[in-house]
Every structure is written in C-alpha cells, then in structure tokens.
C-alpha cells in the first residue's frame, strides 16, 4: 500500500498503541471493580482509576504532540 503521507503511519501506530493500552487498563479496572468488597473499596478503585486515566491521558497527549511536531518538521524538510 502506498501512503501519500508517510508520517501518517507513525501517527496511526501511536494512536493504535494508545487505544490498546487504554483497553487493557479499562479491562483491568473492570476486573478489579467487580471484586470490590464494599462501598469504600468501590470508591477507592474508582478514584485510583480516574487518577491513572488522567495521568495516562496527559502522557499520551504529550507523546502525541511530540510525534506530530517531529513528523511536521520532517514533512517540511522533505521535497
């Protein structure tokens, strides 16, 4: 397959990687949540997941921005 914009492949691979990791995290969360013993345990698991999710989201956004910046710079330099 010929890709008109080669940098798109890297961006797409990163997006797939983020989606895969988010799915793994969500499945682990649901498994842990299903084993909650009481409301305090349920709340703790939810809060921990929310904190982990926000941290992951910001890390993914930072990585994505860096990848886009590098890809844009390469695109500008190439003929």
PyMOL Python script that loads the backbone (N, CA, C, O; Angstrom):
from pymol import cmd

cmd.read_pdbstr("""\
ATOM      1  N   UNK A   1       0.839  -1.184   0.000  1.00  0.00           N
ATOM      2  CA  UNK A   1       0.000   0.000   0.000  1.00  0.00           C
ATOM      3  C   UNK A   1       0.881   1.243   0.000  1.00  0.00           C
ATOM      4  O   UNK A   1       1.800   1.370   0.809  1.00  0.00           O
ATOM      5  N   UNK A   2       0.597   2.123  -0.887  1.00  0.00           N
ATOM      6  CA  UNK A   2       1.340   3.372  -0.996  1.00  0.00           C
ATOM      7  C   UNK A   2       0.681   4.411  -0.099  1.00  0.00           C
ATOM      8  O   UNK A   2      -0.518   4.672  -0.191  1.00  0.00           O
ATOM      9  N   UNK A   3       1.489   4.988   0.759  1.00  0.00           N
ATOM     10  CA  UNK A   3       0.971   6.007   1.663  1.00  0.00           C
ATOM     11  C   UNK A   3       1.412   7.369   1.143  1.00  0.00           C
ATOM     12  O   UNK A   3       2.606   7.631   1.000  1.00  0.00           O
ATOM     13  N   UNK A   4       0.453   8.225   0.864  1.00  0.00           N
ATOM     14  CA  UNK A   4       0.768   9.547   0.319  1.00  0.00           C
ATOM     15  C   UNK A   4       1.534  10.392   1.327  1.00  0.00           C
ATOM     16  O   UNK A   4       2.388  11.196   0.952  1.00  0.00           O
ATOM     17  N   UNK A   5       1.235  10.213   2.572  1.00  0.00           N
ATOM     18  CA  UNK A   5       1.909  10.953   3.632  1.00  0.00           C
ATOM     19  C   UNK A   5       2.507   9.942   4.607  1.00  0.00           C
ATOM     20  O   UNK A   5       1.803   9.455   5.492  1.00  0.00           O
ATOM     21  N   UNK A   6       3.793   9.616   4.461  1.00  0.00           N
ATOM     22  CA  UNK A   6       4.404   8.573   5.285  1.00  0.00           C
ATOM     23  C   UNK A   6       4.327   8.822   6.786  1.00  0.00           C
ATOM     24  O   UNK A   6       4.301   7.873   7.570  1.00  0.00           O
ATOM     25  N   UNK A   7       4.290  10.071   7.188  1.00  0.00           N
ATOM     26  CA  UNK A   7       4.229  10.386   8.608  1.00  0.00           C
ATOM     27  C   UNK A   7       2.928   9.935   9.245  1.00  0.00           C
ATOM     28  O   UNK A   7       2.849   9.776  10.463  1.00  0.00           O
ATOM     29  N   UNK A   8       1.912   9.728   8.428  1.00  0.00           N
ATOM     30  CA  UNK A   8       0.619   9.283   8.954  1.00  0.00           C
ATOM     31  C   UNK A   8       0.738   7.882   9.566  1.00  0.00           C
ATOM     32  O   UNK A   8       0.052   7.570  10.539  1.00  0.00           O
ATOM     33  N   UNK A   9       1.604   7.046   9.000  1.00  0.00           N
ATOM     34  CA  UNK A   9       1.774   5.686   9.526  1.00  0.00           C
ATOM     35  C   UNK A   9       2.257   5.716  10.970  1.00  0.00           C
ATOM     36  O   UNK A   9       1.774   4.948  11.801  1.00  0.00           O
ATOM     37  N   UNK A  10       3.212   6.601  11.276  1.00  0.00           N
ATOM     38  CA  UNK A  10       3.713   6.705  12.645  1.00  0.00           C
ATOM     39  C   UNK A  10       2.628   7.210  13.588  1.00  0.00           C
ATOM     40  O   UNK A  10       2.463   6.688  14.691  1.00  0.00           O
ATOM     41  N   UNK A  11       1.906   8.205  13.160  1.00  0.00           N
ATOM     42  CA  UNK A  11       0.825   8.761  13.985  1.00  0.00           C
ATOM     43  C   UNK A  11      -0.253   7.699  14.219  1.00  0.00           C
ATOM     44  O   UNK A  11      -0.743   7.550  15.338  1.00  0.00           O
ATOM     45  N   UNK A  12      -0.621   6.968  13.175  1.00  0.00           N
ATOM     46  CA  UNK A  12      -1.636   5.920  13.300  1.00  0.00           C
ATOM     47  C   UNK A  12      -1.169   4.814  14.241  1.00  0.00           C
ATOM     48  O   UNK A  12      -1.957   4.301  15.036  1.00  0.00           O
ATOM     49  N   UNK A  13       0.106   4.447  14.155  1.00  0.00           N
ATOM     50  CA  UNK A  13       0.642   3.409  15.041  1.00  0.00           C
ATOM     51  C   UNK A  13       0.607   3.866  16.497  1.00  0.00           C
ATOM     52  O   UNK A  13       0.289   3.082  17.391  1.00  0.00           O
ATOM     53  N   UNK A  14       0.932   5.124  16.730  1.00  0.00           N
ATOM     54  CA  UNK A  14       0.878   5.658  18.095  1.00  0.00           C
ATOM     55  C   UNK A  14      -0.559   5.662  18.614  1.00  0.00           C
ATOM     56  O   UNK A  14      -0.809   5.286  19.759  1.00  0.00           O
ATOM     57  N   UNK A  15      -1.488   6.082  17.781  1.00  0.00           N
ATOM     58  CA  UNK A  15      -2.896   6.109  18.194  1.00  0.00           C
ATOM     59  C   UNK A  15      -3.388   4.704  18.523  1.00  0.00           C
ATOM     60  O   UNK A  15      -4.125   4.514  19.491  1.00  0.00           O
ATOM     61  N   UNK A  16      -2.982   3.718  17.719  1.00  0.00           N
ATOM     62  CA  UNK A  16      -3.369   2.332  17.982  1.00  0.00           C
ATOM     63  C   UNK A  16      -2.776   1.862  19.309  1.00  0.00           C
ATOM     64  O   UNK A  16      -3.439   1.176  20.088  1.00  0.00           O
ATOM     65  N   UNK A  17      -1.530   2.235  19.555  1.00  0.00           N
ATOM     66  CA  UNK A  17      -0.870   1.875  20.810  1.00  0.00           C
ATOM     67  C   UNK A  17      -1.605   2.473  22.008  1.00  0.00           C
ATOM     68  O   UNK A  17      -1.797   1.800  23.021  1.00  0.00           O
ATOM     69  N   UNK A  18      -2.012   3.726  21.894  1.00  0.00           N
ATOM     70  CA  UNK A  18      -2.765   4.366  22.981  1.00  0.00           C
ATOM     71  C   UNK A  18      -4.085   3.637  23.214  1.00  0.00           C
ATOM     72  O   UNK A  18      -4.460   3.364  24.354  1.00  0.00           O
ATOM     73  N   UNK A  19      -4.779   3.329  22.134  1.00  0.00           N
ATOM     74  CA  UNK A  19      -6.069   2.642  22.252  1.00  0.00           C
ATOM     75  C   UNK A  19      -5.900   1.264  22.891  1.00  0.00           C
ATOM     76  O   UNK A  19      -6.698   0.865  23.739  1.00  0.00           O
ATOM     77  N   UNK A  20      -4.866   0.549  22.483  1.00  0.00           N
ATOM     78  CA  UNK A  20      -4.602  -0.775  23.062  1.00  0.00           C
ATOM     79  C   UNK A  20      -4.350  -0.671  24.559  1.00  0.00           C
ATOM     80  O   UNK A  20      -4.906  -1.443  25.341  1.00  0.00           O
ATOM     81  N   UNK A  21      -3.510   0.281  24.961  1.00  0.00           N
ATOM     82  CA  UNK A  21      -3.201   0.442  26.381  1.00  0.00           C
ATOM     83  C   UNK A  21      -4.427   0.865  27.170  1.00  0.00           C
ATOM     84  O   UNK A  21      -4.641   0.392  28.286  1.00  0.00           O
ATOM     85  N   UNK A  22      -5.236   1.752  26.601  1.00  0.00           N
ATOM     86  CA  UNK A  22      -6.453   2.194  27.281  1.00  0.00           C
ATOM     87  C   UNK A  22      -7.428   1.039  27.469  1.00  0.00           C
ATOM     88  O   UNK A  22      -8.096   0.950  28.499  1.00  0.00           O
ATOM     89  N   UNK A  23      -7.513   0.160  26.486  1.00  0.00           N
ATOM     90  CA  UNK A  23      -8.388  -1.002  26.600  1.00  0.00           C
ATOM     91  C   UNK A  23      -7.896  -1.941  27.692  1.00  0.00           C
ATOM     92  O   UNK A  23      -8.689  -2.418  28.503  1.00  0.00           O
ATOM     93  N   UNK A  24      -6.598  -2.209  27.721  1.00  0.00           N
ATOM     94  CA  UNK A  24      -6.023  -3.071  28.763  1.00  0.00           C
ATOM     95  C   UNK A  24      -6.312  -2.482  30.145  1.00  0.00           C
ATOM     96  O   UNK A  24      -6.707  -3.202  31.062  1.00  0.00           O
ATOM     97  N   UNK A  25      -6.114  -1.169  30.286  1.00  0.00           N
ATOM     98  CA  UNK A  25      -6.367  -0.505  31.567  1.00  0.00           C
ATOM     99  C   UNK A  25      -7.844  -0.586  31.961  1.00  0.00           C
ATOM    100  O   UNK A  25      -8.161  -0.821  33.127  1.00  0.00           O
ATOM    101  N   UNK A  26      -8.739  -0.395  31.004  1.00  0.00           N
ATOM    102  CA  UNK A  26     -10.178  -0.453  31.290  1.00  0.00           C
ATOM    103  C   UNK A  26     -10.607  -1.856  31.700  1.00  0.00           C
ATOM    104  O   UNK A  26     -11.431  -2.017  32.599  1.00  0.00           O
ATOM    105  N   UNK A  27     -10.056  -2.863  31.050  1.00  0.00           N
ATOM    106  CA  UNK A  27     -10.399  -4.238  31.415  1.00  0.00           C
ATOM    107  C   UNK A  27      -9.883  -4.584  32.811  1.00  0.00           C
ATOM    108  O   UNK A  27     -10.568  -5.253  33.585  1.00  0.00           O
ATOM    109  N   UNK A  28      -8.674  -4.127  33.125  1.00  0.00           N
ATOM    110  CA  UNK A  28      -8.127  -4.352  34.468  1.00  0.00           C
ATOM    111  C   UNK A  28      -8.979  -3.641  35.511  1.00  0.00           C
ATOM    112  O   UNK A  28      -9.228  -4.180  36.589  1.00  0.00           O
ATOM    113  N   UNK A  29      -9.422  -2.435  35.191  1.00  0.00           N
ATOM    114  CA  UNK A  29     -10.289  -1.669  36.092  1.00  0.00           C
ATOM    115  C   UNK A  29     -11.598  -2.409  36.335  1.00  0.00           C
ATOM    116  O   UNK A  29     -12.039  -2.541  37.477  1.00  0.00           O
ATOM    117  N   UNK A  30     -12.212  -2.887  35.274  1.00  0.00           N
ATOM    118  CA  UNK A  30     -13.499  -3.569  35.444  1.00  0.00           C
ATOM    119  C   UNK A  30     -13.339  -4.862  36.242  1.00  0.00           C
ATOM    120  O   UNK A  30     -14.209  -5.220  37.036  1.00  0.00           O
ATOM    121  N   UNK A  31     -12.226  -5.555  36.027  1.00  0.00           N
ATOM    122  CA  UNK A  31     -11.969  -6.782  36.782  1.00  0.00           C
ATOM    123  C   UNK A  31     -11.784  -6.451  38.271  1.00  0.00           C
ATOM    124  O   UNK A  31     -12.339  -7.126  39.138  1.00  0.00           O
ATOM    125  N   UNK A  32     -11.002  -5.413  38.551  1.00  0.00           N
ATOM    126  CA  UNK A  32     -10.769  -5.029  39.941  1.00  0.00           C
ATOM    127  C   UNK A  32     -12.050  -4.509  40.584  1.00  0.00           C
ATOM    128  O   UNK A  32     -12.341  -4.814  41.741  1.00  0.00           O
ATOM    129  N   UNK A  33     -12.802  -3.733  39.840  1.00  0.00           N
ATOM    130  CA  UNK A  33     -14.046  -3.179  40.369  1.00  0.00           C
ATOM    131  C   UNK A  33     -15.051  -4.279  40.705  1.00  0.00           C
ATOM    132  O   UNK A  33     -15.787  -4.183  41.687  1.00  0.00           O
ATOM    133  N   UNK A  34     -15.072  -5.311  39.887  1.00  0.00           N
ATOM    134  CA  UNK A  34     -16.017  -6.409  40.142  1.00  0.00           C
ATOM    135  C   UNK A  34     -15.682  -7.170  41.423  1.00  0.00           C
ATOM    136  O   UNK A  34     -16.511  -7.925  41.932  1.00  0.00           O
ATOM    137  N   UNK A  35     -14.473  -6.974  41.943  1.00  0.00           N
ATOM    138  CA  UNK A  35     -14.061  -7.663  43.160  1.00  0.00           C
ATOM    139  C   UNK A  35     -14.127  -6.761  44.401  1.00  0.00           C
ATOM    140  O   UNK A  35     -13.654  -7.142  45.472  1.00  0.00           O
ATOM    141  N   UNK A  36     -14.707  -5.579  44.255  1.00  0.00           N
ATOM    142  CA  UNK A  36     -14.837  -4.659  45.392  1.00  0.00           C
ATOM    143  C   UNK A  36     -15.688  -5.306  46.477  1.00  0.00           C
ATOM    144  O   UNK A  36     -16.726  -5.906  46.200  1.00  0.00           O
ATOM    145  N   UNK A  37     -15.226  -5.172  47.720  1.00  0.00           N
ATOM    146  CA  UNK A  37     -15.906  -5.812  48.841  1.00  0.00           C
ATOM    147  C   UNK A  37     -16.970  -4.932  49.485  1.00  0.00           C
ATOM    148  O   UNK A  37     -17.934  -5.433  50.065  1.00  0.00           O
ATOM    149  N   UNK A  38     -16.789  -3.621  49.379  1.00  0.00           N
ATOM    150  CA  UNK A  38     -17.747  -2.690  49.973  1.00  0.00           C
ATOM    151  C   UNK A  38     -17.669  -1.358  49.236  1.00  0.00           C
ATOM    152  O   UNK A  38     -16.908  -1.211  48.281  1.00  0.00           O
ATOM    153  N   UNK A  39     -18.465  -0.387  49.690  1.00  0.00           N
ATOM    154  CA  UNK A  39     -18.531   0.905  49.000  1.00  0.00           C
ATOM    155  C   UNK A  39     -17.204   1.663  49.091  1.00  0.00           C
ATOM    156  O   UNK A  39     -16.838   2.377  48.157  1.00  0.00           O
ATOM    157  N   UNK A  40     -16.484   1.515  50.200  1.00  0.00           N
ATOM    158  CA  UNK A  40     -15.196   2.185  50.329  1.00  0.00           C
ATOM    159  C   UNK A  40     -14.200   1.617  49.321  1.00  0.00           C
ATOM    160  O   UNK A  40     -13.454   2.365  48.688  1.00  0.00           O
ATOM    161  N   UNK A  41     -14.192   0.314  49.177  1.00  0.00           N
ATOM    162  CA  UNK A  41     -13.314  -0.345  48.210  1.00  0.00           C
ATOM    163  C   UNK A  41     -13.695   0.071  46.790  1.00  0.00           C
ATOM    164  O   UNK A  41     -12.829   0.349  45.960  1.00  0.00           O
ATOM    165  N   UNK A  42     -14.988   0.111  46.525  1.00  0.00           N
ATOM    166  CA  UNK A  42     -15.506   0.530  45.232  1.00  0.00           C
ATOM    167  C   UNK A  42     -15.052   1.959  44.912  1.00  0.00           C
ATOM    168  O   UNK A  42     -14.599   2.240  43.802  1.00  0.00           O
ATOM    169  N   UNK A  43     -15.178   2.851  45.889  1.00  0.00           N
ATOM    170  CA  UNK A  43     -14.790   4.250  45.704  1.00  0.00           C
ATOM    171  C   UNK A  43     -13.286   4.374  45.502  1.00  0.00           C
ATOM    172  O   UNK A  43     -12.846   5.119  44.627  1.00  0.00           O
ATOM    173  N   UNK A  44     -12.495   3.666  46.287  1.00  0.00           N
ATOM    174  CA  UNK A  44     -11.032   3.704  46.156  1.00  0.00           C
ATOM    175  C   UNK A  44     -10.599   3.265  44.766  1.00  0.00           C
ATOM    176  O   UNK A  44      -9.750   3.901  44.141  1.00  0.00           O
ATOM    177  N   UNK A  45     -11.184   2.178  44.286  1.00  0.00           N
ATOM    178  CA  UNK A  45     -10.841   1.660  42.959  1.00  0.00           C
ATOM    179  C   UNK A  45     -11.197   2.687  41.880  1.00  0.00           C
ATOM    180  O   UNK A  45     -10.424   2.902  40.947  1.00  0.00           O
ATOM    181  N   UNK A  46     -12.360   3.316  42.010  1.00  0.00           N
ATOM    182  CA  UNK A  46     -12.772   4.338  41.043  1.00  0.00           C
ATOM    183  C   UNK A  46     -11.836   5.543  41.056  1.00  0.00           C
ATOM    184  O   UNK A  46     -11.452   6.042  39.998  1.00  0.00           O
ATOM    185  N   UNK A  47     -11.474   6.005  42.228  1.00  0.00           N
ATOM    186  CA  UNK A  47     -10.594   7.176  42.339  1.00  0.00           C
ATOM    187  C   UNK A  47      -9.215   6.851  41.768  1.00  0.00           C
ATOM    188  O   UNK A  47      -8.642   7.654  41.032  1.00  0.00           O
ATOM    189  N   UNK A  48      -8.684   5.678  42.103  1.00  0.00           N
ATOM    190  CA  UNK A  48      -7.375   5.281  41.577  1.00  0.00           C
ATOM    191  C   UNK A  48      -7.390   5.180  40.054  1.00  0.00           C
ATOM    192  O   UNK A  48      -6.443   5.597  39.386  1.00  0.00           O
ATOM    193  N   UNK A  49      -8.474   4.623  39.514  1.00  0.00           N
ATOM    194  CA  UNK A  49      -8.577   4.507  38.060  1.00  0.00           C
ATOM    195  C   UNK A  49      -8.669   5.880  37.400  1.00  0.00           C
ATOM    196  O   UNK A  49      -8.052   6.118  36.362  1.00  0.00           O
ATOM    197  N   UNK A  50      -9.438   6.778  38.003  1.00  0.00           N
ATOM    198  CA  UNK A  50      -9.559   8.129  37.443  1.00  0.00           C
ATOM    199  C   UNK A  50      -8.201   8.829  37.449  1.00  0.00           C
ATOM    200  O   UNK A  50      -7.830   9.467  36.463  1.00  0.00           O
ATOM    201  N   UNK A  51      -7.462   8.717  38.547  1.00  0.00           N
ATOM    202  CA  UNK A  51      -6.139   9.343  38.620  1.00  0.00           C
ATOM    203  C   UNK A  51      -5.198   8.746  37.580  1.00  0.00           C
ATOM    204  O   UNK A  51      -4.479   9.474  36.894  1.00  0.00           O
ATOM    205  N   UNK A  52      -5.205   7.425  37.466  1.00  0.00           N
ATOM    206  CA  UNK A  52      -4.339   6.756  36.488  1.00  0.00           C
ATOM    207  C   UNK A  52      -4.740   7.153  35.063  1.00  0.00           C
ATOM    208  O   UNK A  52      -3.880   7.362  34.208  1.00  0.00           O
ATOM    209  N   UNK A  53      -6.038   7.254  34.816  1.00  0.00           N
ATOM    210  CA  UNK A  53      -6.529   7.613  33.481  1.00  0.00           C
ATOM    211  C   UNK A  53      -6.099   9.016  33.086  1.00  0.00           C
ATOM    212  O   UNK A  53      -5.658   9.237  31.958  1.00  0.00           O
ATOM    213  N   UNK A  54      -6.226   9.969  34.009  1.00  0.00           N
ATOM    214  CA  UNK A  54      -5.815  11.339  33.701  1.00  0.00           C
ATOM    215  C   UNK A  54      -4.314  11.419  33.462  1.00  0.00           C
ATOM    216  O   UNK A  54      -3.864  12.103  32.543  1.00  0.00           O
ATOM    217  N   UNK A  55      -3.539  10.724  34.284  1.00  0.00           N
ATOM    218  CA  UNK A  55      -2.084  10.725  34.100  1.00  0.00           C
ATOM    219  C   UNK A  55      -1.732  10.132  32.735  1.00  0.00           C
ATOM    220  O   UNK A  55      -0.898  10.676  32.010  1.00  0.00           O
ATOM    221  N   UNK A  56      -2.367   9.026  32.396  1.00  0.00           N
ATOM    222  CA  UNK A  56      -2.121   8.368  31.115  1.00  0.00           C
ATOM    223  C   UNK A  56      -2.530   9.267  29.951  1.00  0.00           C
ATOM    224  O   UNK A  56      -1.820   9.350  28.949  1.00  0.00           O
ATOM    225  N   UNK A  57      -3.665   9.935  30.081  1.00  0.00           N
ATOM    226  CA  UNK A  57      -4.145  10.815  29.024  1.00  0.00           C
ATOM    227  C   UNK A  57      -3.143  11.942  28.765  1.00  0.00           C
ATOM    228  O   UNK A  57      -2.843  12.257  27.613  1.00  0.00           O
ATOM    229  N   UNK A  58      -2.632  12.543  29.833  1.00  0.00           N
ATOM    230  CA  UNK A  58      -1.678  13.642  29.660  1.00  0.00           C
ATOM    231  C   UNK A  58      -0.354  13.142  29.077  1.00  0.00           C
ATOM    232  O   UNK A  58       0.258  13.830  28.260  1.00  0.00           O
ATOM    233  N   UNK A  59       0.087  11.965  29.484  1.00  0.00           N
ATOM    234  CA  UNK A  59       1.316  11.391  28.922  1.00  0.00           C
ATOM    235  C   UNK A  59       1.132  11.079  27.435  1.00  0.00           C
ATOM    236  O   UNK A  59       2.023  11.337  26.626  1.00  0.00           O
ATOM    237  N   UNK A  60      -0.023  10.526  27.083  1.00  0.00           N
ATOM    238  CA  UNK A  60      -0.303  10.223  25.681  1.00  0.00           C
ATOM    239  C   UNK A  60      -0.394  11.511  24.863  1.00  0.00           C
ATOM    240  O   UNK A  60       0.102  11.562  23.737  1.00  0.00           O
ATOM    241  N   UNK A  61      -1.012  12.532  25.408  1.00  0.00           N
ATOM    242  CA  UNK A  61      -1.127  13.808  24.698  1.00  0.00           C
ATOM    243  C   UNK A  61       0.254  14.423  24.467  1.00  0.00           C
ATOM    244  O   UNK A  61       0.534  14.947  23.389  1.00  0.00           O
ATOM    245  N   UNK A  62       1.098  14.356  25.470  1.00  0.00           N
ATOM    246  CA  UNK A  62       2.460  14.893  25.339  1.00  0.00           C
ATOM    247  C   UNK A  62       3.231  14.117  24.264  1.00  0.00           C
ATOM    248  O   UNK A  62       3.884  14.714  23.408  1.00  0.00           O
ATOM    249  N   UNK A  63       3.149  12.791  24.318  1.00  0.00           N
ATOM    250  CA  UNK A  63       3.833  11.951  23.332  1.00  0.00           C
ATOM    251  C   UNK A  63       3.300  12.228  21.925  1.00  0.00           C
ATOM    252  O   UNK A  63       4.072  12.317  20.971  1.00  0.00           O
ATOM    253  N   UNK A  64       1.988  12.362  21.802  1.00  0.00           N
ATOM    254  CA  UNK A  64       1.360  12.621  20.508  1.00  0.00           C
ATOM    255  C   UNK A  64       1.803  13.973  19.953  1.00  0.00           C
ATOM    256  O   UNK A  64       2.106  14.088  18.765  1.00  0.00           O
ATOM    257  N   UNK A  65       1.840  14.979  20.796  1.00  0.00           N
ATOM    258  CA  UNK A  65       2.275  16.302  20.365  1.00  0.00           C
ATOM    259  C   UNK A  65       3.720  16.264  19.882  1.00  0.00           C
ATOM    260  O   UNK A  65       4.050  16.853  18.854  1.00  0.00           O
ATOM    261  N   UNK A  66       4.577  15.572  20.623  1.00  0.00           N
ATOM    262  CA  UNK A  66       5.976  15.451  20.206  1.00  0.00           C
ATOM    263  C   UNK A  66       6.089  14.727  18.863  1.00  0.00           C
ATOM    264  O   UNK A  66       6.867  15.130  17.998  1.00  0.00           O
ATOM    265  N   UNK A  67       5.314  13.665  18.694  1.00  0.00           N
ATOM    266  CA  UNK A  67       5.341  12.907  17.436  1.00  0.00           C
ATOM    267  C   UNK A  67       4.848  13.765  16.271  1.00  0.00           C
ATOM    268  O   UNK A  67       5.422  13.727  15.183  1.00  0.00           O
ATOM    269  N   UNK A  68       3.796  14.529  16.498  1.00  0.00           N
ATOM    270  CA  UNK A  68       3.283  15.407  15.441  1.00  0.00           C
ATOM    271  C   UNK A  68       4.289  16.488  15.085  1.00  0.00           C
ATOM    272  O   UNK A  68       4.445  16.832  13.913  1.00  0.00           O
ATOM    273  N   UNK A  69       4.971  17.022  16.084  1.00  0.00           N
ATOM    274  CA  UNK A  69       5.970  18.056  15.842  1.00  0.00           C
ATOM    275  C   UNK A  69       7.118  17.508  15.008  1.00  0.00           C
ATOM    276  O   UNK A  69       7.562  18.151  14.057  1.00  0.00           O
ATOM    277  N   UNK A  70       7.596  16.324  15.362  1.00  0.00           N
ATOM    278  CA  UNK A  70       8.685  15.691  14.610  1.00  0.00           C
ATOM    279  C   UNK A  70       8.226  15.377  13.189  1.00  0.00           C
ATOM    280  O   UNK A  70       8.956  15.633  12.231  1.00  0.00           O
ATOM    281  N   UNK A  71       7.030  14.827  13.049  1.00  0.00           N
ATOM    282  CA  UNK A  71       6.507  14.489  11.719  1.00  0.00           C
ATOM    283  C   UNK A  71       6.328  15.729  10.852  1.00  0.00           C
ATOM    284  O   UNK A  71       6.635  15.712   9.660  1.00  0.00           O
ATOM    285  N   UNK A  72       5.836  16.792  11.448  1.00  0.00           N
ATOM    286  CA  UNK A  72       5.651  18.033  10.685  1.00  0.00           C
ATOM    287  C   UNK A  72       6.997  18.598  10.243  1.00  0.00           C
ATOM    288  O   UNK A  72       7.136  19.082   9.120  1.00  0.00           O
ATOM    289  N   UNK A  73       7.976  18.535  11.122  1.00  0.00           N
ATOM    290  CA  UNK A  73       9.309  19.030  10.762  1.00  0.00           C
ATOM    291  C   UNK A  73       9.895  18.216   9.618  1.00  0.00           C
ATOM    292  O   UNK A  73      10.501  18.782   8.708  1.00  0.00           O
ATOM    293  N   UNK A  74       9.726  16.894   9.648  1.00  0.00           N
ATOM    294  CA  UNK A  74      10.215  16.038   8.570  1.00  0.00           C
ATOM    295  C   UNK A  74       9.482  16.348   7.263  1.00  0.00           C
ATOM    296  O   UNK A  74      10.098  16.396   6.198  1.00  0.00           O
ATOM    297  N   UNK A  75       8.187  16.556   7.346  1.00  0.00           N
ATOM    298  CA  UNK A  75       7.390  16.841   6.161  1.00  0.00           C
ATOM    299  C   UNK A  75       7.806  18.154   5.511  1.00  0.00           C
ATOM    300  O   UNK A  75       7.822  18.279   4.287  1.00  0.00           O
ATOM    301  N   UNK A  76       8.133  19.105   6.328  1.00  0.00           N
ATOM    302  CA  UNK A  76       8.543  20.422   5.806  1.00  0.00           C
ATOM    303  C   UNK A  76       9.896  20.320   5.118  1.00  0.00           C
ATOM    304  O   UNK A  76      10.119  20.956   4.089  1.00  0.00           O
ATOM    305  N   UNK A  77      10.804  19.523   5.681  1.00  0.00           N
ATOM    306  CA  UNK A  77      12.141  19.396   5.126  1.00  0.00           C
ATOM    307  C   UNK A  77      12.202  18.537   3.866  1.00  0.00           C
ATOM    308  O   UNK A  77      13.067  18.743   3.014  1.00  0.00           O
ATOM    309  N   UNK A  78      11.288  17.574   3.744  1.00  0.00           N
ATOM    310  CA  UNK A  78      11.340  16.686   2.581  1.00  0.00           C
ATOM    311  C   UNK A  78      10.754  17.376   1.348  1.00  0.00           C
ATOM    312  O   UNK A  78       9.839  18.193   1.457  1.00  0.00           O
ATOM    313  N   UNK A  79      11.296  17.035   0.170  1.00  0.00           N
ATOM    314  CA  UNK A  79      10.827  17.688  -1.067  1.00  0.00           C
ATOM    315  C   UNK A  79       9.435  17.279  -1.473  1.00  0.00           C
ATOM    316  O   UNK A  79       8.924  17.751  -2.488  1.00  0.00           O
TER     317      UNK A  79
END
""", "prot")
cmd.dss("prot")
cmd.show_as("cartoon", "prot")
cmd.util.cbc("prot")
cmd.orient("prot")
